[in-house]
Amino acid sequence: MSLTSKLTTIAAAGSGGETALFILSLYGTINLYLNDITTDSSGNIIAVGSARDTVSSGNSDALNLKLDTNGNILFSDLTGKSSADYFYGVSVDSSGNIYSVGSIYDPTLSKNQGYIRKVSSDNTLLWEKRIYSSSKIVVLRDCDLSSDESKLFIGGSSTGNTAATAFYYGSVNTSDGTGLNDQYEQYAYSVICRSVAADSSGTSAYFGGIAGVTSPSNNSMDFLKRQAQSNVAASQGETFPFGGQSGAFVRDIAHSGSNTWLTVSGNRAWFFKMSAITVVAAKILNTASQARGVATDSSGNVYFLAYTSGSTVRNANIFKFDSSFNLQWTRRLKASSTTRIVNPERIAISDDDESIFVCGRENAQTDGVYSGFVFKFPTDGSLTGTYGNLIYESVTLPLANASQSSRTHAGTLVNAPLSTNTPTTTTLSFTPTSILEEG
């Protein structure tokens, strides 16, 4: 499979030392997805996702992508075994090592299993591990490093103890991927863990997604769990569904100081500010919308990501709030054509607090079907304009305060009978052809 990239440079490096702002579109043979994004201490950008080869087979390879601060590709690596391989989450440690999590298809078991891959800053494979059970499908959706970088917290789903899907979470040692600890499954009507965030103290991690509640019976609601880092009994830790609509789920989590910020999707996009386990405030986007990512800078400002949609269009929307939850600005990234989509997934902030990075999927370009995109723009909201087939503009959206409070739910947790090992089938890994086009 070959990949083709198109880099649209928006602003060259200036006298203040800021680096170029850009939009990068990356094309696979058919469809390419970018699911998560982060940065390293050198300002490089790392994104992960998947690329499909043909429509008929539906096969996909897991994608690791590393860019320099100007959007130039340092490496783009496709990893796969036989079919249906994906990366959904990524973290980077202080040495620049990259941890990617997702799932790989195991031909022996005839099902997908959780997958963790650690590579060095130059894409040398350090280790890879499979999180597996012979009787279960396992998918990892997100990861985050403990403050001392000794543990990688992981979250996702397993098929549970019956036909129901279980909310799964755990951790492994970052040194070699062993020591599968703190792993539990939330059984009661639960579905999936979609987001993981370690707190700043390193003593706890937050796991968010969607899980079951007892009222209404057999239903699902948004779900947040705070788990101690050390091994604990299944009865410890807390579970917190919110008073939102049925079927809502925690899409992403960011932790800053004493505050935890959540994006929650349901019938609309919800943004939450929490102190420890208590909801401080909530806001709701009163239009057809879904919440996506959330990130914070070193000053405590928080950036929310959501999309709004109509009958034929989908637009990415970015909101900046200060630490007191006051709105600073709102921007929208959309295709110039009203029949094309820009679908955002995650957001990240550079270490110097000057730049925002958004990744996702779009079909705004005329020379691709569905492309993964990375968009770099300033945190001060100063950028607007038309860039190729994409428009970035100021926008006013109906964002309102919402009255919401958390409530404790005693979920059923058990030690998950999952194991970790090195995949027995050699993983295919190669650097595809990348053609860079300025414009």
VMD Tcl script that draws the C-alpha trace (Angstrom):
set ca {
  {0.00 0.00 0.00}
  {1.33 3.46 -0.85}
  {0.49 6.72 0.86}
  {0.40 10.16 -0.73}
  {0.51 13.40 1.23}
  {-0.39 16.99 0.45}
  {0.99 19.74 2.67}
  {-0.63 23.19 2.61}
  {1.64 25.67 4.42}
  {-0.34 28.56 5.91}
  {2.35 30.73 7.48}
  {6.13 30.53 7.34}
  {8.28 30.74 10.45}
  {8.16 34.27 11.89}
  {10.52 36.48 13.84}
  {8.97 35.37 17.11}
  {10.23 31.84 16.52}
  {6.87 30.26 15.78}
  {6.97 27.44 13.25}
  {4.84 27.02 10.16}
  {1.12 26.49 10.43}
  {-0.24 23.88 8.07}
  {-2.87 21.42 6.95}
  {-1.59 17.99 5.96}
  {-3.85 15.56 4.09}
  {-2.67 11.96 3.89}
  {-4.24 9.56 1.40}
  {-4.41 5.79 1.43}
  {-5.44 3.60 -1.51}
  {-9.05 3.86 -0.37}
  {-9.74 5.33 3.09}
  {-7.37 6.59 5.74}
  {-8.26 7.46 9.34}
  {-6.29 9.42 11.95}
  {-7.69 8.65 15.40}
  {-5.34 10.26 17.93}
  {-2.58 12.86 18.06}
  {0.11 14.04 20.48}
  {3.45 15.89 20.46}
  {6.91 15.19 21.85}
  {9.23 17.54 23.74}
  {10.93 18.56 20.47}
  {7.69 19.78 18.93}
  {7.28 16.82 16.59}
  {3.74 15.58 15.96}
  {2.72 11.93 16.27}
  {-0.61 10.62 14.99}
  {-2.03 7.11 14.69}
  {-4.86 5.53 12.74}
  {-5.42 3.03 9.99}
  {-5.37 2.78 6.21}
  {-7.58 0.49 4.12}
  {-6.26 -1.09 0.95}
  {-9.25 -2.10 -1.17}
  {-13.00 -1.67 -0.88}
  {-13.68 -5.33 -1.66}
  {-11.46 -6.83 1.03}
  {-11.94 -4.18 3.69}
  {-8.46 -5.01 5.02}
  {-6.64 -2.31 6.97}
  {-3.18 -1.70 8.38}
  {-2.42 0.19 11.58}
  {-0.68 3.51 10.92}
  {2.00 5.37 12.92}
  {2.80 8.83 11.56}
  {5.48 11.25 12.77}
  {5.82 14.81 11.47}
  {8.26 17.58 12.22}
  {6.96 20.90 13.53}
  {6.46 22.16 9.95}
  {4.36 19.20 8.85}
  {7.05 17.28 6.96}
  {6.78 13.51 7.30}
  {9.61 12.00 9.36}
  {8.17 8.50 9.05}
  {4.85 6.86 8.18}
  {4.75 3.24 9.17}
  {2.02 0.71 8.38}
  {1.81 -2.30 10.69}
  {-0.33 -5.34 9.98}
  {-0.70 -9.08 10.15}
  {-3.45 -10.22 7.82}
  {-6.53 -7.99 8.10}
  {-8.46 -5.56 10.31}
  {-5.52 -3.95 12.14}
  {-5.98 -0.53 13.75}
  {-4.34 2.03 16.05}
  {-6.72 4.16 18.11}
  {-4.57 5.80 20.83}
  {-1.01 7.10 21.24}
  {1.28 8.47 23.98}
  {4.89 9.71 23.91}
  {7.37 9.64 26.81}
  {10.09 12.17 27.64}
  {12.64 10.23 25.57}
  {10.47 10.40 22.47}
  {9.43 6.74 22.58}
  {5.97 6.18 21.05}
  {3.30 3.88 22.51}
  {0.47 3.01 20.12}
  {-2.56 0.92 21.09}
  {-5.31 -0.68 19.04}
  {-6.12 -4.15 17.82}
  {-4.68 -6.79 15.53}
  {-6.40 -9.71 13.88}
  {-5.21 -13.03 15.24}
  {-5.62 -15.70 12.55}
  {-5.17 -18.51 15.09}
  {-8.05 -17.29 17.23}
  {-9.98 -15.87 14.24}
  {-10.68 -12.65 16.14}
  {-9.15 -9.29 16.98}
  {-6.98 -8.89 20.07}
  {-5.64 -5.87 21.92}
  {-2.29 -4.63 20.63}
  {0.41 -2.36 22.11}
  {3.48 -1.30 20.16}
  {6.46 0.69 21.48}
  {8.93 2.24 19.04}
  {11.82 4.62 19.58}
  {11.87 8.19 18.30}
  {13.36 6.96 15.00}
  {10.73 4.17 14.63}
  {12.88 1.26 15.83}
  {10.64 -1.44 17.26}
  {11.35 -1.85 21.00}
  {8.56 -4.26 21.88}
  {5.05 -5.28 20.93}
  {2.47 -7.06 23.07}
  {-0.86 -8.71 22.51}
  {-3.61 -8.42 25.18}
  {-5.61 -11.53 24.59}
  {-8.04 -14.21 25.69}
  {-8.79 -17.29 23.63}
  {-12.53 -16.75 24.16}
  {-12.78 -12.96 23.78}
  {-12.41 -10.14 21.32}
  {-10.22 -7.40 22.81}
  {-9.81 -3.86 21.44}
  {-7.69 -1.11 23.05}
  {-8.99 2.42 22.39}
  {-6.70 4.77 24.33}
  {-3.60 4.97 26.56}
  {-1.73 7.37 28.82}
  {1.54 7.32 30.75}
  {1.84 7.57 34.53}
  {3.72 10.65 35.75}
  {6.88 8.59 36.40}
  {6.48 6.90 32.98}
  {6.76 3.43 34.52}
  {3.23 2.41 33.54}
  {1.11 2.66 30.46}
  {-2.57 2.82 31.36}
  {-4.77 1.20 28.73}
  {-8.50 1.11 28.11}
  {-10.85 -0.48 25.64}
  {-13.33 -3.32 25.52}
  {-13.62 -7.09 25.69}
  {-16.51 -9.38 24.97}
  {-17.08 -9.78 28.72}
  {-18.45 -12.75 30.60}
  {-21.45 -13.20 28.28}
  {-22.38 -11.87 24.87}
  {-22.25 -8.33 26.29}
  {-19.21 -6.17 25.64}
  {-17.25 -5.22 28.77}
  {-15.65 -1.90 29.71}
  {-12.00 -3.00 30.04}
  {-9.03 -1.18 31.59}
  {-5.59 -2.02 32.93}
  {-1.90 -1.13 32.74}
  {1.43 -2.60 31.62}
  {5.07 -1.84 32.39}
  {6.55 0.58 29.88}
  {9.98 -1.09 30.00}
  {8.91 -4.27 28.24}
  {5.11 -4.45 28.09}
  {4.86 -7.08 30.81}
  {3.12 -6.95 34.19}
  {-0.48 -6.65 33.10}
  {-1.85 -5.01 36.29}
  {-4.98 -3.29 37.55}
  {-7.07 -4.92 34.87}
  {-10.79 -5.15 35.40}
  {-13.93 -5.51 33.37}
  {-17.17 -3.64 34.04}
  {-19.84 -6.18 33.13}
  {-23.31 -4.82 33.84}
  {-24.65 -3.72 30.45}
  {-21.30 -2.09 29.79}
  {-19.92 -1.28 26.41}
  {-16.49 0.30 25.96}
  {-13.72 2.42 27.47}
  {-12.86 5.15 24.94}
  {-10.54 7.47 26.86}
  {-7.72 7.24 29.43}
  {-6.02 10.06 31.36}
  {-3.49 9.80 34.19}
  {-3.78 12.50 36.83}
  {-0.92 14.86 37.56}
  {0.02 13.19 40.86}
  {0.56 9.82 39.21}
  {-1.53 8.05 41.84}
  {-4.73 7.68 39.80}
  {-6.00 7.35 36.27}
  {-9.38 8.22 34.80}
  {-11.12 5.88 32.38}
  {-14.13 7.12 30.43}
  {-16.60 5.72 27.97}
  {-20.02 4.19 28.08}
  {-21.23 1.60 30.56}
  {-24.39 0.17 32.03}
  {-26.57 1.60 34.75}
  {-29.23 -0.03 36.87}
  {-31.85 2.63 36.16}
  {-33.28 2.48 33.61}
  {-32.67 -1.25 33.57}
  {-30.48 -2.67 30.80}
  {-29.56 0.78 29.55}
  {-26.30 2.62 28.99}
  {-25.08 6.07 29.97}
  {-21.87 8.10 29.99}
  {-19.39 6.67 32.44}
  {-16.24 7.79 34.25}
  {-14.08 5.65 36.52}
  {-11.23 6.78 38.74}
  {-8.85 3.96 39.57}
  {-5.84 3.88 41.89}
  {-2.58 3.14 40.15}
  {-1.59 0.28 42.46}
  {-3.29 -3.09 42.53}
  {-6.62 -2.79 44.33}
  {-9.59 -4.97 45.12}
  {-12.43 -4.94 42.64}
  {-14.67 -3.20 45.15}
  {-12.43 -0.12 45.25}
  {-12.52 2.79 42.85}
  {-15.59 4.73 41.86}
  {-17.95 4.78 38.91}
  {-19.79 7.93 37.88}
  {-22.55 8.05 35.32}
  {-23.90 11.55 34.77}
  {-27.50 12.65 34.60}
  {-27.41 12.93 30.82}
  {-29.46 11.26 28.18}
  {-29.39 7.52 27.58}
  {-26.66 6.33 25.26}
  {-24.24 9.18 25.99}
  {-20.56 8.38 26.50}
  {-17.35 10.03 27.68}
  {-15.36 10.59 24.51}
  {-12.16 12.14 25.89}
  {-10.58 13.24 29.19}
  {-7.93 15.83 30.07}
  {-6.48 16.45 33.52}
  {-4.96 19.76 34.63}
  {-4.09 20.55 38.24}
  {-7.20 19.88 40.32}
  {-9.54 19.95 37.33}
  {-10.64 17.12 35.08}
  {-12.30 18.05 31.79}
  {-14.57 15.74 29.79}
  {-16.20 15.70 26.39}
  {-19.44 13.72 26.43}
  {-21.41 12.74 23.34}
  {-25.07 11.85 23.18}
  {-27.81 13.73 21.39}
  {-25.49 16.77 21.43}
  {-21.96 17.70 22.50}
  {-21.48 18.16 26.27}
  {-18.41 19.73 27.93}
  {-17.78 19.04 31.64}
  {-15.52 20.58 34.27}
  {-14.94 18.36 37.30}
  {-13.04 18.75 40.55}
  {-11.96 15.29 41.69}
  {-15.20 13.34 41.22}
  {-17.67 16.24 41.45}
  {-19.17 18.06 38.47}
  {-18.40 21.79 38.79}
  {-20.07 22.98 35.59}
  {-21.37 21.70 32.29}
  {-22.03 23.29 28.91}
  {-24.00 21.93 25.99}
  {-23.77 22.70 22.28}
  {-27.40 23.25 21.29}
  {-27.24 22.09 17.70}
  {-26.75 18.80 15.88}
  {-23.32 17.91 17.25}
  {-21.03 15.30 18.73}
  {-18.19 15.86 21.20}
  {-14.69 14.69 20.33}
  {-11.38 15.62 21.99}
  {-10.22 17.83 24.85}
  {-6.76 19.17 25.78}
  {-5.27 21.70 28.20}
  {-2.26 24.01 28.17}
  {0.13 24.86 31.00}
  {-1.92 27.93 32.00}
  {-5.02 25.83 32.61}
  {-6.87 26.88 29.45}
  {-8.92 24.09 27.95}
  {-9.67 23.35 24.29}
  {-12.71 21.31 23.30}
  {-13.27 19.67 19.93}
  {-16.66 18.77 18.45}
  {-18.35 18.46 15.10}
  {-21.59 19.97 13.88}
  {-23.49 18.48 10.99}
  {-26.36 18.93 8.57}
  {-27.89 16.71 5.93}
  {-24.81 16.65 3.68}
  {-21.99 18.33 5.63}
  {-19.90 17.91 8.78}
  {-17.65 20.62 10.24}
  {-14.94 20.57 12.91}
  {-15.41 23.11 15.73}
  {-12.79 24.18 18.29}
  {-13.63 26.00 21.54}
  {-11.12 27.68 23.86}
  {-12.11 28.30 27.50}
  {-10.07 29.69 30.36}
  {-9.64 27.69 33.58}
  {-12.84 29.25 34.99}
  {-14.82 27.87 32.03}
  {-15.25 31.26 30.29}
  {-15.36 31.04 26.51}
  {-12.44 32.79 24.77}
  {-13.13 31.99 21.12}
  {-14.71 29.49 18.75}
  {-13.37 28.49 15.32}
  {-14.64 26.18 12.59}
  {-12.76 24.12 9.98}
  {-14.93 23.08 7.05}
  {-14.74 22.01 3.42}
  {-15.40 24.66 0.79}
  {-17.93 22.28 -0.77}
  {-21.24 21.94 1.10}
  {-21.41 18.23 0.26}
  {-18.12 17.21 1.87}
  {-17.13 16.51 5.46}
  {-14.43 17.38 7.98}
  {-14.67 14.84 10.80}
  {-12.34 15.64 13.76}
  {-11.18 13.02 16.27}
  {-8.62 14.35 18.79}
  {-6.82 17.55 19.79}
  {-3.38 18.25 21.31}
  {-1.44 21.33 22.49}
  {2.27 21.94 21.92}
  {4.61 22.07 24.92}
  {5.21 25.81 24.35}
  {1.42 26.45 24.38}
  {1.64 28.25 21.02}
  {0.03 25.67 18.73}
  {-3.05 23.46 18.55}
  {-3.11 20.20 16.59}
  {-6.29 18.52 15.40}
  {-6.43 15.19 13.58}
  {-9.31 13.43 11.88}
  {-10.76 12.43 8.55}
  {-11.96 14.53 5.61}
  {-12.93 14.26 1.96}
  {-12.54 17.95 1.13}
  {-9.75 17.30 -1.36}
  {-10.69 16.50 -4.93}
  {-7.79 14.07 -5.39}
  {-8.67 11.67 -2.60}
  {-11.61 9.65 -1.26}
  {-11.28 9.91 2.52}
  {-8.06 11.37 3.86}
  {-6.53 11.60 7.28}
  {-5.68 15.20 8.14}
  {-3.51 17.07 10.65}
  {-4.19 20.79 11.17}
  {-1.78 23.06 13.07}
  {-3.01 26.51 14.11}
  {-2.29 29.05 16.90}
  {-3.77 28.94 20.40}
  {-4.51 32.68 20.37}
  {-7.25 32.21 17.74}
  {-5.66 34.71 15.34}
  {-5.77 32.50 12.25}
  {-8.66 32.51 9.76}
  {-8.79 32.08 5.98}
  {-9.29 29.73 3.04}
  {-6.56 27.16 2.47}
  {-6.93 24.94 -0.58}
  {-10.31 23.22 -0.30}
  {-10.65 23.97 3.43}
  {-12.02 27.07 5.19}
  {-11.04 28.07 8.74}
  {-13.28 30.79 10.17}
  {-14.68 32.43 13.28}
  {-18.13 31.20 14.21}
  {-20.81 31.79 16.83}
  {-22.48 28.60 18.06}
  {-25.38 28.14 20.53}
  {-23.39 27.03 23.56}
  {-25.33 27.12 26.84}
  {-24.78 26.28 30.49}
  {-26.31 22.94 31.46}
  {-27.40 21.71 34.87}
  {-25.78 18.32 35.46}
  {-24.58 16.43 38.51}
  {-22.75 13.16 38.90}
  {-24.16 10.21 40.83}
  {-22.39 7.15 42.15}
  {-23.20 3.79 40.63}
  {-21.87 0.57 42.18}
  {-20.83 -1.33 39.10}
  {-19.78 -4.96 38.93}
  {-16.01 -5.25 38.55}
  {-14.01 -8.45 38.28}
  {-10.38 -9.21 37.59}
  {-10.21 -9.60 33.83}
  {-8.85 -13.02 32.80}
  {-6.70 -11.57 30.02}
  {-3.03 -12.25 29.33}
  {-0.17 -10.51 27.59}
  {2.44 -11.97 25.26}
  {4.51 -11.15 22.22}
  {2.51 -11.84 19.04}
  {3.56 -15.18 17.63}
  {2.94 -14.22 14.02}
  {5.52 -11.86 12.59}
  {4.11 -8.36 12.25}
  {4.51 -6.87 8.81}
  {5.94 -3.39 9.08}
  {7.15 -1.10 6.34}
  {7.50 2.55 5.44}
  {5.20 3.30 2.51}
  {5.96 5.66 -0.34}
  {5.15 9.23 0.63}
  {4.94 11.92 -2.04}
  {4.98 15.43 -0.61}
  {3.24 18.14 -2.60}
  {3.39 21.78 -1.59}
  {0.29 23.81 -2.31}
}
mol new
graphics top color blue
foreach p $ca { graphics top sphere $p radius 0.5 }
foreach p [lrange $ca 0 end-1] q [lrange $ca 1 end] { graphics top cylinder $p $q radius 0.2 }
display resetview
